[in-house]
Amino acid sequence: MTEPVYTARYLRYGEQTAEECDSLDEALAFLALGWDRGELSETEIAGPDGKVILEGPELLKRMTDTLV
């Protein structure tokens, strides 16, 4: 198994938390499915270097595209 390199950050019950994922696609799918179920609110995805690579409207668009 590879080291997690993408971090999906989200709010659940008002608390900031994160899930480490092996790929950008996995991070998008994690956030999209949780959002679709009403279990979380997405905030951002950070890349391997820790810098934010997706947030705001662009993150929401990519998540909804994942669900289609």
C-alpha positions as CSV (number, residue, x, y, z in Angstrom):
1,M,0.0,0.0,0.0
2,T,1.3,3.5,-0.8
3,E,1.6,6.3,1.6
4,P,-1.4,8.6,1.7
5,V,-0.6,11.8,-0.2
6,Y,-3.8,13.8,-0.6
7,T,-5.7,15.1,2.4
8,A,-9.5,15.6,2.1
9,R,-10.5,18.2,4.8
10,Y,-14.1,18.6,5.9
11,L,-16.4,19.6,8.7
12,R,-18.5,17.1,10.6
13,Y,-20.7,18.1,13.5
14,G,-19.0,21.5,13.4
15,E,-15.5,20.1,13.8
16,Q,-12.7,20.3,11.2
17,T,-11.3,16.8,10.4
18,A,-9.4,15.1,7.6
19,E,-9.1,11.9,5.7
20,E,-5.8,10.8,4.0
21,C,-6.2,9.4,0.6
22,D,-3.9,7.7,-1.9
23,S,-5.0,9.8,-4.9
24,L,-6.9,12.9,-5.8
25,D,-9.7,10.8,-7.3
26,E,-10.0,8.9,-4.0
27,A,-10.2,12.2,-2.0
28,L,-12.8,13.6,-4.4
29,A,-14.9,10.4,-4.1
30,F,-14.6,10.4,-0.3
31,L,-15.9,14.0,0.0
32,A,-18.5,13.6,-2.7
33,L,-20.1,10.5,-1.2
34,G,-20.1,12.0,2.3
35,W,-21.5,15.3,1.0
36,D,-24.2,13.5,-1.0
37,R,-25.3,11.5,2.1
38,G,-25.4,14.7,4.2
39,E,-22.7,13.5,6.5
40,L,-20.1,16.2,6.0
41,S,-19.3,19.6,4.5
42,E,-16.3,19.8,2.3
43,T,-13.6,22.4,2.9
44,E,-10.6,21.6,0.7
45,I,-8.2,19.0,-0.6
46,A,-4.4,19.4,0.0
47,G,-1.8,17.8,-2.2
48,P,1.3,15.8,-1.3
49,D,3.2,19.0,-0.5
50,G,0.5,20.1,1.9
51,K,-0.7,23.0,-0.3
52,V,-4.4,23.4,-1.0
53,I,-5.1,22.2,-4.6
54,L,-8.9,22.3,-4.6
55,E,-11.4,24.4,-2.6
56,G,-14.6,26.5,-2.9
57,P,-16.7,26.3,-6.1
58,E,-14.0,24.3,-8.0
59,L,-14.0,21.6,-5.4
60,L,-17.8,21.5,-5.3
61,K,-17.9,21.2,-9.1
62,R,-15.4,18.4,-9.2
63,M,-17.3,16.6,-6.4
64,T,-20.6,16.8,-8.2
65,D,-19.0,15.7,-11.4
66,T,-17.8,12.6,-9.5
67,L,-21.3,11.8,-8.5
68,V,-22.7,11.8,-12.0
